[in-house]
Amino acid sequence: MYRYDEFDRQFVLERTAQFRDQAERRLSGELTEEEFRPLRLMNGLYLQLHAYMLRVAIPYGTLSSKQMHQLAYIADKWDRGYGHFTTRQNIQYNWIKLEDTADILQALADVEMHAIQTSGNCIRNVTTDHWAGAAADEIADPRPVGELLRQWSSLHPEFSFLPRKFKIAITGAPNDRAAVKVHDIGLRLHRNAKGQAGWEVMVGGGQGRTPMIAVTVREHLPENELVPYLEAIMRVYNLYGRRDNKYKARIKILVHEIGAEKFRSEVEAEYARHPHQTTEVEERELARIAKYFAPPRFEKLSRFVPQFEEAKLKDKDFGRWVKNNTAAHHVDGYTIVNISLKATGEIPGDATGEQMRVMADLAEHYSFDELRVSHAQNIVLPHVKLSDVHAVWLKLKAHNLAEANYGLVGDIIACPGMDYCSLATARSIPISQAISRKFADARKQEEIGAIKINISGCINACGHHHVGHIGILGLDKKGEEFFQITLGGSSSENASIGTILGPGFAGHEVPDAIEKIVDTYIKLRSPGEEFLSTYRRIGPQPFKEALYAAA
């Protein structure tokens, strides 16, 4: 795991001191809210419906147990005893007092964390595959590149005031778990015909009011050219991106309006103007960073562990959880443990301070002191011995963290919605809770199989509803909340934007509507066929008939 160097430490401490002064001037009335707003946003502080919200960066989703303990401490001391893990692998605190914010930033700095560039028209927190460095299908761990991009993008003098916010996601595996095709820039590692690793560079993806899938501008970029090539992309965007209309300011609009070929040629021309592109400095820095991400000292173990197999047979609940919530590790005798923050009827992504401490302790004792945050709002222990999995499960079970629904219908992604967010037009949380209760039966969830339900409380799509297999968008209709349903979205390597089925539903009607969709799928699927494959095979019409025929 990366550790701050002297520059990082000094940089974060100075920023904390600067913000303390700014907050004091706001509290004294020396600064108006209008004057203070850009200053607080540069430090991840939002003014929401009921209180300030602080968004804390978790670069490439990686945490140590010490850092998770500190997040728990902040939740208990300065919030209401919990935090909300987000779709950008960050954590948000929703009940922050302005007078406490500088102390919180200092507490974060004490464990090499911060809230810088979690807001504003800049390059936001770089996200990656939450199984990075552990997954059996991985070509290479992308997190060293993620750290290089974090350093490159932090307060970059040319890209601190972009036309609009900017998001980058990277994956080192052929199976995309980082949603790279719906980001401003998506990076995916490939090997060419000669076996050489290189990055596919995709640009112009995004969700919000104009959802788009990214286009590829380079099929195979050598790693030592990555940063200068991204600089060329950013310069083109900074030059041509619109600043007169924030709804048309994202890079996806620029790519769409001038066309992929024109955009690609502009980037290549900008790249060619700088002959110093491939630098030894960047290669040396990446090599330095990579040492911090060296694999743990795994033991040489058998892939078959008798006590683990016996525990699965003896306890059906444990066996079900193993089947759904663990994933193949690249080292024999180890597994990836996915901790669902989606207990039935609870708020997706929320974790109490006590639960954070439990997960931190488990990471320290059983996962080489490492945790990950997923963009599906769950927590991952990336390196757990098979012989330790039952002990981990028992501890999780005792703290309401052993829901066996990872990747199933109960594993719902949802934004905070109108319960917290000043931009929202409808509530997401009650809808997610009601659907969760509707499908609470574990056997029913397994019968349904892999399915992703994503809910957003407004068109900004923080709940990623556009790429949910079933997407739900909350809107305001003459002062009443109603919910539009889309089908067929995906954030995987075969990404797609969901299609609107028809008229929306009142909030209390949504769980039954989702049940009708699921029942239609079960009725029409082929043996072993998952929901998305069935939808792509039969199209929307059978689902429309199930929902609207009797209307």
Rosetta blueprint (number, residue, H / E / L):
1 M L
2 Y L
3 R L
4 Y L
5 D L
6 E H
7 F H
8 D H
9 R H
10 Q H
11 F H
12 V H
13 L H
14 E H
15 R H
16 T H
17 A H
18 Q H
19 F H
20 R H
21 D H
22 Q H
23 A H
24 E H
25 R H
26 R H
27 L H
28 S H
29 G L
30 E L
31 L L
32 T L
33 E H
34 E H
35 E H
36 F H
37 R H
38 P H
39 L H
40 R H
41 L H
42 M L
43 N L
44 G L
45 L E
46 Y E
47 L E
48 Q L
49 L L
50 H L
51 A L
52 Y E
53 M E
54 L E
55 R E
56 V E
57 A L
58 I L
59 P H
60 Y H
61 G H
62 T E
63 L E
64 S E
65 S H
66 K H
67 Q H
68 M H
69 H H
70 Q H
71 L H
72 A H
73 Y H
74 I H
75 A H
76 D H
77 K H
78 W H
79 D L
80 R L
81 G L
82 Y E
83 G E
84 H E
85 F E
86 T L
87 T L
88 R L
89 Q L
90 N L
91 I E
92 Q E
93 Y E
94 N E
95 W E
96 I E
97 K L
98 L H
99 E H
100 D H
101 T H
102 A H
103 D H
104 I H
105 L H
106 Q H
107 A H
108 L H
109 A H
110 D L
111 V L
112 E L
113 M L
114 H L
115 A L
116 I L
117 Q L
118 T L
119 S L
120 G L
121 N L
122 C L
123 I E
124 R L
125 N L
126 V L
127 T E
128 T E
129 D L
130 H L
131 W L
132 A L
133 G L
134 A L
135 A E
136 A L
137 D L
138 E L
139 I L
140 A L
141 D L
142 P L
143 R H
144 P H
145 V H
146 G H
147 E H
148 L H
149 L H
150 R H
151 Q H
152 W H
153 S H
154 S L
155 L L
156 H L
157 P L
158 E L
159 F L
160 S L
161 F L
162 L L
163 P L
164 R L
165 K L
166 F E
167 K L
168 I E
169 A E
170 I E
171 T E
172 G L
173 A L
174 P L
175 N L
176 D L
177 R L
178 A L
179 A L
180 V H
181 K H
182 V H
183 H L
184 D L
185 I E
186 G E
187 L E
188 R E
189 L E
190 H E
191 R E
192 N L
193 A L
194 K L
195 G L
196 Q L
197 A E
198 G E
199 W E
200 E E
201 V E
202 M E
203 V E
204 G L
205 G L
206 G E
207 Q L
208 G L
209 R L
210 T L
211 P L
212 M E
213 I L
214 A L
215 V E
216 T E
217 V E
218 R E
219 E E
220 H E
221 L E
222 P L
223 E H
224 N H
225 E H
226 L H
227 V H
228 P H
229 Y H
230 L H
231 E H
232 A H
233 I H
234 M H
235 R H
236 V H
237 Y H
238 N H
239 L H
240 Y H
241 G L
242 R L
243 R L
244 D L
245 N L
246 K H
247 Y H
248 K H
249 A L
250 R L
251 I H
252 K H
253 I H
254 L H
255 V H
256 H H
257 E H
258 I H
259 G L
260 A H
261 E H
262 K H
263 F H
264 R H
265 S H
266 E H
267 V H
268 E H
269 A H
270 E H
271 Y H
272 A H
273 R L
274 H L
275 P L
276 H L
277 Q L
278 T L
279 T L
280 E H
281 V H
282 E H
283 E H
284 R H
285 E H
286 L H
287 A H
288 R H
289 I H
290 A H
291 K H
292 Y H
293 F L
294 A L
295 P L
296 P L
297 R L
298 F L
299 E L
300 K L
301 L L
302 S L
303 R L
304 F L
305 V L
306 P H
307 Q H
308 F H
309 E H
310 E H
311 A H
312 K H
313 L H
314 K H
315 D L
316 K H
317 D H
318 F H
319 G H
320 R H
321 W H
322 V H
323 K H
324 N H
325 N H
326 T E
327 A E
328 A E
329 H E
330 H L
331 V L
332 D L
333 G L
334 Y E
335 T E
336 I E
337 V E
338 N E
339 I E
340 S L
341 L L
342 K L
343 A L
344 T L
345 G L
346 E L
347 I L
348 P L
349 G L
350 D E
351 A E
352 T E
353 G H
354 E H
355 Q H
356 M H
357 R H
358 V H
359 M H
360 A H
361 D H
362 L H
363 A H
364 E H
365 H H
366 Y H
367 S L
368 F L
369 D L
370 E E
371 L E
372 R E
373 V E
374 S L
375 H L
376 A L
377 Q L
378 N L
379 I E
380 V E
381 L E
382 P E
383 H E
384 V E
385 K E
386 L H
387 S H
388 D H
389 V H
390 H H
391 A H
392 V H
393 W H
394 L H
395 K H
396 L H
397 K H
398 A L
399 H L
400 N L
401 L L
402 A L
403 E L
404 A L
405 N L
406 Y L
407 G L
408 L L
409 V L
410 G L
411 D L
412 I L
413 I E
414 A E
415 C L
416 P L
417 G H
418 M H
419 D H
420 Y L
421 C L
422 S L
423 L L
424 A L
425 T L
426 A L
427 R L
428 S L
429 I H
430 P H
431 I H
432 S H
433 Q H
434 A H
435 I H
436 S H
437 R H
438 K H
439 F L
440 A L
441 D L
442 A H
443 R H
444 K H
445 Q H
446 E H
447 E H
448 I H
449 G L
450 A L
451 I L
452 K L
453 I E
454 N E
455 I E
456 S E
457 G L
458 C L
459 I L
460 N L
461 A L
462 C L
463 G L
464 H L
465 H H
466 H H
467 V H
468 G L
469 H L
470 I E
471 G E
472 I E
473 L E
474 G E
475 L E
476 D E
477 K E
478 K L
479 G L
480 E E
481 E E
482 F E
483 F E
484 Q E
485 I E
486 T E
487 L E
488 G L
489 G L
490 S E
491 S L
492 S L
493 E L
494 N L
495 A L
496 S E
497 I L
498 G L
499 T E
500 I E
501 L L
502 G L
503 P L
504 G L
505 F E
506 A E
507 G H
508 H H
509 E H
510 V H
511 P H
512 D H
513 A H
514 I H
515 E H
516 K H
517 I H
518 V H
519 D H
520 T H
521 Y H
522 I H
523 K H
524 L H
525 R L
526 S L
527 P L
528 G L
529 E L
530 E L
531 F H
532 L H
533 S H
534 T H
535 Y H
536 R H
537 R H
538 I H
539 G L
540 P L
541 Q H
542 P H
543 F H
544 K H
545 E H
546 A H
547 L H
548 Y H
549 A L
550 A L
551 A L
